Amino acid sequence: MAKPFQLKPGSQLLLFLICFTLGIWVLRGLTLLSFLPGIVLYLLILACLAVFVINSVRSMR
């Protein structure tokens, strides 16, 4: 029996952050979360980039 595909924890975190950020972005665009300041979205995007860089550096070792 084949082993199911499993992502590394860092990749799971990155995927979660990207999905969460996109969800917040869409809900903010639909004015459901319009009370959130734009800096929240920028911080989430920066967090995605930081996790990506950390994962890239860790995978090179």
Secondary structure as the mmCIF struct_conf table of DSSP 4:
data_model
#
loop_
_struct_conf.conf_type_id
_struct_conf.id
_struct_conf.beg_label_comp_id
_struct_conf.beg_label_asym_id
_struct_conf.beg_label_seq_id
_struct_conf.end_label_comp_id
_struct_conf.end_label_asym_id
_struct_conf.end_label_seq_id
HELX_LH_PP_P HELX_LH_PP_P1 ALA A 2 PHE A 5
HELX_RH_AL_P HELX_RH_AL_P1 PRO A 9 GLY A 29
TURN_TY1_P TURN_TY1_P1 LEU A 30 THR A 31
BEND BEND1 LEU A 32 LEU A 33
TURN_TY1_P TURN_TY1_P2 SER A 34 PHE A 35
BEND BEND2 LEU A 36 LEU A 36
HELX_RH_AL_P HELX_RH_AL_P2 GLY A 38 MET A 60
#
